Structure formats: structure tokens, C-alpha cells
Amino acid sequence: MKQCWRWFGPEDSVKLSDLHQVGVEGIVTAIHAIPPGKAWGAQAIVDRQSILSAGGYRWDVVESLPVSEEIKTQSGLMSGHIAAYKTSLRALAQANIETVCYNFMPILDWTRTSLRAPQSHGGAAMLFDLIDFAVFDLHILERRGAAEDYVDALRAAAFERFSQMSGGDKTILQRNITAGLPGANDSWSLADVRRLLNSYKGITTERLRANLVDFLSEVAPLAETLGMRLCCHPDDPPFSLLGLPRVMSSSADYSAVLNAVDLPANGATLCTGSLGVSPSFDGPEFVKKHGPRIHFAHLRNTKRLASLMSDKPNFFEAPHLDGDTDMVGTVHALMVEQDRRKAEGRADWKIPMRPDHGQELLSDLGGHSTPGYPLIGRMRGLAELRGVMAAYRPSLGTQNCGEY
């Protein structure tokens, strides 16, 4: 697989020149300054490519070209936003960028309650704690009807924790959830969240999935014509938050959406950490089922922890080979898929991947590294994943698979 790295642009604390020492082969990035619903202009794309080229890289994957809330809810300026999305795709294709990752999560992008939870080895990791989230939902956001989403024991635990929190603790929790994590498309205030929640009234899981299919029916044929690949990132975490529907949380969800718009350009981003929060996730089986449509892989691991609601576990970002996902089996299944594509003669046989997230280790510590995207933690992850790839052998033979 092509070993890529997520880079957040010139403001990123990690320098492109340093990534050659790490063994990085390609870059995943986006133009984060352009808000959802606005078109990416050709000059902005060329400017970013020029920076990457000067650093010795090309732009391999766009992550993300954001889908606006108006598109998700089919409201307001939806038509103009879809037109802008198409304009962006044409501009990216003109720049020879072929792979575009996006997500269809309502309001909140990926969600954690702690960005730097201490680990027993001395490092830190991002964490989702359901009691903390309930504190935010019930007592900070004060969402109408929120109490119905939590069992009695959880409501009681959330009230007790909230009563013991300082004003600073509450501010940090709110910021962690609403202010936007690295790579998130939006940063919301409490008023924004309440307003947006109102826009989702009456939107069920079935309706949101239909809206996603409608969106893809508009943009996937264009992507197909342009020779591009769209790949939807799964919900993170893969269960409902704030009473909102989720539509890309399981292999069955992907089957429904990929079959509804059955074009090669309509594909999947396999994120082993997001999907792996669900106990039912089987990484190797996901690859076997959806392999031809997997256009991009986020290889990271999460470890589930017990919570007061079994369908909404707590979890933290684990080392890449130590969480609940069978990472070795999943990576080898991806390598088998690559072999199949290569034998088939597909030009896109080599799957771009990146070591997603990472624990803060060593010089990452101290609060100066980007939450979820530390240098040392991701270096460790990439090294481990590279070892798994190097150990792969095709099923019919004993020689190394060569280029991977």
C-alpha cells in the first residue's frame, strides 16, 4: 500500500521535509480554510500542490472535501452547495488529484471527550467517555429530550460528575466536543449546535441515508466521468450522539449505500478505528466484502472500555497493533485485494493508507502536538504497519510480495 501521512497545511507543526526521514510516500491534506458549501478554486489547489511539490511530495488524497449540513438535511442552499461540490471535483480532477474522502456525520465530526487522557506507560491518548458526553448533552448543551437517550444509572452518574466539575473543566469538555478536532469541517458554539439540532428534526436514519444516496446520485456520476474516486468515511463513533441518526456505522450500511449508487467511483474509506468501536466489526471480512470499492484506508486501533450502556462503549485510541481490531488480518486482507486488483489490471491497484491517529509519546507530550496527530505516535504506528505489510506473503508462494 502507499504509505501516506495526513498533513494539515503550512500551519502543521510537522514539517514536510521531516517526513522523508519517516518513510512517508504520499500526502493526505485539504484546504481547511474554505468552508463547507463553497467551491475550491483552481488557484487554491495549485498553491497547495506547489507547497507539497517543494517538499518532495504530491497530493495523493483529499481529506476532506466537506459535505455541508444543508446537503445532509436537504435544506436551505443545498442546490448551490452541490453545484460548488461539483466545481471542486472538476478543479481537483484538472489538477490530477483522483481520490476524495468525505463523511456524512450530522453536525459533529469525529467526537472525543478527552484529547489527552494519561496512559499507564506515560503517554497520552484521545478518549471517549460516555458519562462525560452525557454531562455535556444533559447539563451543558441542555438538549431537549436528551434524558430519554440515557439509562437511569448514566443520568445519575452524569449529574454527580457535573456537580463536581469546575468551570474550567466544563469549558474544556465543551471545547473538546464542539470546537472542532483537527481536520473537522466546522467549529460550533452551543447556540450553533442547538440551531443545527433543530434542522435535523424529523430526519430519521432512513431519511438521512436517502439524502446521502441523493447526494451521491448527483456527484458520483461526475466523479466517474472525471476518473475520480469518492470514499465515504464511517461514523466516529459508530453510534448515535445527541439523538442524531447514523448511516455509515457498519458493513451493512456500506452495502446499502454502495449498492444504491453502484458505480466504481462511489467507494469506501476503511477506518478500522471508527468501525472497530463496534464489537461486531470484522476487519478482514469487511475487506473481503467491499474490497473492490475501498479507495482509501485509515489504519488505527481503538480499545473498548465498559460503560453504563452496552451499545455505547467508552473507548480510547490504542497503539496500532494493540486494540480490538485484528490489524494484522485486516492489512493482509488489503494486500490480497491489491494482488487481485493488480492481476485484474486496475490502474488504481495500490491502495493509499495512512497511520491514523496515534498516542502522544516522548517529545509529543506537553500539549504542543496536534491532538490525535502527534509525530512520534504516528511514526510508531507507521513502523508497525510497515512491518505487517513487509511480512505479507501471497497465498500461492513463499516469496515476498515485492512492491507494497
C-alpha positions in Angstrom: 0.0 0.0 0.0 1.1 3.6 -0.5 2.2 4.9 2.9 0.7 8.3 3.3 0.5 10.9 6.0 -2.1 13.4 7.0 -0.7 17.0 6.8 -2.8 20.0 7.8 -1.0 22.6 5.7 1.6 25.2 6.3 0.5 25.6 9.9 1.1 22.0 10.7 3.7 21.5 13.4 5.2 18.6 11.4 7.4 19.8 8.5 7.1 18.1 5.1 10.9 17.9 5.0 10.9 15.8 8.2 8.5 13.2 6.7 11.2 11.8 4.3 13.0 10.6 7.4 9.9 8.8 8.5 9.5 6.9 5.1 6.3 8.7 4.1 5.5 8.3 0.4 2.4 10.5 -0.1 0.3 13.2 1.5 -3.3 13.4 2.5 -4.5 17.0 3.0 -7.3 19.6 2.4 -7.8 23.3 2.1 -9.4 23.7 5.5 -9.8 27.5 5.2 -12.6 27.0 2.6 -15.9 26.4 4.5 -18.4 23.6 3.5 -20.6 24.6 0.7 -18.0 26.8 -1.0 -16.1 25.7 -4.2 -12.4 25.0 -4.1 -10.8 27.3 -6.7 -8.1 26.1 -9.1 -5.6 28.5 -7.7 -6.0 27.4 -4.1 -5.5 23.8 -5.3 -2.4 24.7 -7.3 -1.0 26.7 -4.4 -1.3 23.7 -2.1 0.3 21.4 -4.7 3.2 23.8 -5.1 3.9 23.6 -1.4 3.8 19.8 -1.5 6.0 19.6 -4.6 8.6 21.9 -3.0 8.6 19.5 -0.1 9.1 16.5 -2.4 5.5 15.2 -2.4 2.4 15.0 -4.4 -1.2 15.4 -3.2 -2.5 11.8 -3.1 -5.8 12.0 -1.2 -8.1 14.9 -0.4 -9.3 14.6 3.2 -11.8 16.0 3.4 -13.9 17.8 0.7 -16.7 18.5 3.3 -20.4 18.0 2.8 -22.4 20.8 4.2 -25.2 20.4 6.7 -27.6 21.8 4.1 -26.8 18.9 1.8 -27.2 16.4 4.7 -30.6 17.8 5.6 -31.6 18.8 2.1 -32.4 22.3 3.2 -31.5 25.9 2.5 -28.8 26.4 0.0 -28.4 22.7 -0.8 -28.6 23.1 -4.6 -25.8 25.8 -4.6 -23.7 23.6 -2.3 -24.0 20.6 -4.6 -23.0 22.8 -7.5 -20.0 24.0 -5.6 -19.1 20.4 -4.7 -19.1 19.5 -8.4 -17.0 22.6 -9.2 -14.5 21.5 -6.6 -14.3 18.0 -8.1 -13.7 19.4 -11.6 -10.9 21.6 -10.3 -9.3 18.7 -8.4 -9.5 16.4 -11.5 -7.9 19.2 -13.5 -5.0 19.1 -11.0 -4.8 15.3 -11.4 -6.0 14.5 -7.9 -8.1 11.4 -8.1 -9.1 10.3 -4.5 -11.5 12.3 -2.3 -12.5 11.3 1.2 -15.7 12.8 2.8 -18.1 11.9 5.6 -21.8 12.2 6.2 -21.9 12.6 10.0 -24.6 15.1 11.3 -23.3 18.3 12.9 -20.3 16.8 14.9 -17.3 15.4 13.1 -15.4 12.7 15.0 -16.0 13.1 18.7 -13.9 12.6 21.8 -14.4 13.9 25.4 -10.7 13.9 26.3 -7.9 14.8 23.9 -5.0 13.8 26.1 -6.0 11.0 28.6 -3.0 9.7 30.5 -1.9 6.2 29.7 -0.2 3.7 32.0 3.1 3.9 30.0 3.4 7.6 30.5 2.0 8.8 27.2 -1.5 10.1 26.4 -4.3 9.2 24.1 -7.7 10.5 23.0 -10.7 9.1 24.9 -14.4 8.9 24.5 -16.2 8.6 27.9 -20.0 8.3 27.8 -20.5 9.8 31.2 -18.6 12.9 30.1 -20.6 13.1 26.9 -23.8 12.8 28.9 -22.6 15.7 31.1 -22.2 17.8 28.0 -25.5 16.7 26.5 -27.7 16.9 29.6 -26.1 19.8 31.6 -24.1 22.0 29.3 -25.9 21.8 26.0 -29.2 21.0 27.8 -30.6 19.4 24.8 -34.4 18.9 24.9 -35.3 15.2 25.2 -31.7 14.2 26.0 -32.7 12.4 29.2 -34.6 9.8 27.1 -31.3 8.7 25.4 -29.6 7.6 28.7 -30.5 4.9 31.3 -31.2 6.0 34.8 -27.7 5.0 36.1 -26.0 7.0 33.5 -28.1 10.1 34.1 -27.3 9.8 37.8 -23.6 9.4 37.1 -23.6 12.4 34.8 -25.3 14.6 37.3 -22.8 13.6 40.0 -19.8 14.3 37.8 -21.2 17.6 36.6 -21.8 18.8 40.1 -18.1 18.1 40.9 -16.7 19.9 37.8 -15.1 23.3 37.9 -16.0 26.0 35.5 -12.7 25.3 33.7 -13.5 21.6 33.4 -16.8 22.4 31.8 -15.2 24.7 29.3 -12.6 22.2 28.3 -15.3 19.4 27.9 -17.4 21.7 25.8 -14.4 22.8 23.7 -13.3 19.2 23.1 -16.7 18.2 21.8 -17.9 21.3 19.9 -14.9 23.4 18.9 -13.7 21.0 16.2 -11.0 18.5 16.2 -8.1 18.6 13.7 -9.5 18.1 10.3 -13.1 18.7 11.3 -15.1 20.8 8.9 -16.7 23.1 11.4 -16.3 24.7 14.8 -19.6 25.2 16.7 -20.8 27.2 19.6 -23.6 25.9 21.8 -26.0 28.1 20.0 -24.8 26.7 16.7 -25.4 23.1 17.9 -28.9 23.9 19.2 -29.8 25.6 15.9 -28.4 22.7 13.8 -30.1 20.1 16.0 -33.4 21.8 15.2 -32.6 21.4 11.5 -32.5 17.6 11.9 -36.0 17.4 13.4 -37.9 14.6 11.6 -34.8 13.3 9.9 -34.7 9.6 10.6 -31.9 7.1 9.8 -33.8 6.1 6.7 -34.2 9.8 5.6 -30.5 10.6 6.2 -29.4 7.6 4.2 -31.8 8.6 1.4 -30.2 12.1 1.5 -26.7 10.5 1.2 -27.9 8.4 -1.8 -29.4 11.5 -3.4 -26.1 13.4 -2.9 -24.1 10.6 -4.4 -26.5 10.2 -7.3 -25.6 13.8 -8.1 -21.8 13.7 -7.6 -20.7 10.1 -8.2 -21.5 10.0 -12.0 -19.5 13.2 -12.4 -16.6 11.7 -10.4 -16.8 8.6 -12.6 -16.6 10.7 -15.8 -13.6 12.6 -14.3 -11.8 9.4 -13.4 -12.1 10.1 -9.7 -12.8 8.0 -6.6 -15.0 9.2 -3.8 -14.7 7.4 -0.5 -17.1 7.8 2.5 -15.5 7.8 6.0 -17.5 5.8 8.6 -19.3 7.4 11.6 -17.0 8.1 14.5 -18.1 6.7 16.9 -20.4 4.3 15.2 -23.4 5.0 17.4 -25.9 7.8 17.8 -24.9 11.0 19.6 -27.2 13.9 20.5 -30.2 11.8 19.3 -28.9 12.1 15.7 -29.1 9.3 13.1 -26.0 7.5 11.9 -25.9 5.9 8.4 -22.3 4.7 7.9 -21.6 2.7 11.0 -21.4 -0.9 9.8 -20.6 -3.2 6.8 -24.3 -3.4 6.2 -24.5 0.4 6.0 -21.8 0.4 3.4 -23.5 -2.3 1.4 -26.7 -0.3 1.3 -25.0 2.9 0.0 -22.6 1.3 -2.4 -25.4 -0.8 -3.9 -27.7 2.2 -4.2 -25.2 4.1 -6.3 -23.4 1.2 -8.0 -20.5 3.0 -9.6 -16.8 2.3 -9.1 -16.4 6.0 -8.2 -18.7 5.5 -5.2 -16.5 3.9 -2.7 -15.4 3.5 1.0 -12.8 4.8 3.3 -12.0 1.9 5.6 -11.3 3.3 9.0 -10.5 0.4 11.3 -10.6 2.6 14.4 -14.0 4.1 13.8 -15.7 0.9 12.7 -13.7 -1.1 15.3 -15.5 0.6 18.2 -18.4 -1.8 17.4 -17.9 -5.3 18.8 -19.4 -6.7 15.6 -16.8 -5.2 13.3 -14.7 -7.8 11.4 -11.9 -6.0 9.6 -10.8 -8.9 7.2 -14.4 -9.7 6.4 -15.1 -6.0 5.6 -12.2 -6.1 3.1 -13.4 -9.3 1.5 -16.9 -7.9 1.1 -16.1 -4.4 0.0 -12.6 -4.7 -1.3 -13.1 -3.5 -4.9 -14.7 -0.3 -3.6 -12.2 0.5 -0.9 -10.3 3.5 -2.2 -8.5 4.6 1.0 -7.6 3.1 4.3 -7.2 4.7 7.8 -5.3 2.2 9.8 -5.7 2.8 13.5 -6.9 0.9 16.5 -9.3 1.6 19.4 -9.8 -0.3 22.6 -13.3 -0.6 24.0 -13.9 0.0 27.7 -17.0 -0.8 29.7 -19.7 1.9 30.0 -23.1 2.1 31.6 -24.8 1.4 28.2 -23.5 -1.7 26.3 -24.4 -0.3 22.9 -22.3 2.9 23.5 -18.9 1.8 24.9 -16.2 4.0 26.2 -13.0 3.7 24.1 -9.6 5.1 23.7 -7.1 5.4 20.8 -4.9 2.3 21.3 -1.5 1.5 19.8 -2.0 0.4 16.2 -1.5 -3.3 16.8 -2.9 -3.5 20.4 -6.6 -2.6 20.1 -9.8 -4.5 19.4 -9.3 -4.6 15.6 -7.5 -7.5 14.0 -5.0 -5.2 12.4 -2.7 -7.9 11.0 -5.6 -9.8 9.4 -7.1 -6.6 8.0 -3.8 -5.4 6.5 -3.2 -8.7 4.9 -6.7 -8.8 3.5 -6.0 -5.4 1.9 -2.8 -6.8 0.5 -4.7 -9.7 -1.0 -7.1 -7.2 -2.5 -4.2 -5.3 -4.0 -2.9 -8.5 -5.6 -6.3 -9.2 -7.1 -6.6 -5.7 -8.5 -3.1 -5.9 -9.9 -3.9 -9.2 -11.6 -7.0 -7.6 -13.0 -5.0 -4.8 -14.5 -6.5 -2.0 -12.4 -4.5 1.2 -12.6 -5.5 2.0 -9.0 -4.4 -1.3 -7.6 -2.2 0.3 -4.9 -4.4 1.4 -2.0 -3.4 4.7 -0.2 -3.3 4.3 3.5 -2.2 6.4 6.5 -1.5 5.6 10.1 -4.5 7.3 11.5 -4.3 9.0 14.9 -1.7 8.0 17.4 -0.8 8.2 21.1 1.3 11.1 22.3 4.7 9.7 23.2 8.1 11.2 24.2 8.6 14.6 22.6 4.9 14.7 21.5 4.0 15.3 25.2 3.5 18.7 26.7 0.4 19.9 24.8 2.3 21.2 21.7 1.4 18.3 19.3 -1.8 18.3 17.4 -4.4 16.1 19.3 -4.7 12.8 17.5 -1.9 13.6 15.1 1.4 13.5 17.1 4.6 12.9 15.2 6.2 10.2 17.3 2.9 8.3 17.9 2.2 8.1 14.2 5.8 7.2 13.4 5.4 4.2 15.7 2.1 3.3 14.0 3.6 3.6 10.5 6.6 1.5 11.5 4.4 -1.2 13.0 2.1 -1.2 9.9 5.1 -1.3 7.6 6.3 -4.4 9.4 2.9 -6.1 8.9 3.0 -5.3 5.2 6.5 -6.5 4.8 5.6 -9.8 6.4 2.8 -10.4 3.9 3.2 -13.4 1.6 0.8 -14.1 -1.3 -1.2 -17.2 -0.7 0.4 -19.1 -3.7 4.1 -18.9 -2.9 6.7 -18.1 -0.4 8.4 -15.0 -1.8 7.9 -11.5 -0.5 5.1 -9.7 -2.5 7.6 -7.1 -3.7 6.3 -3.6 -4.0 3.8 -2.8 -1.4 
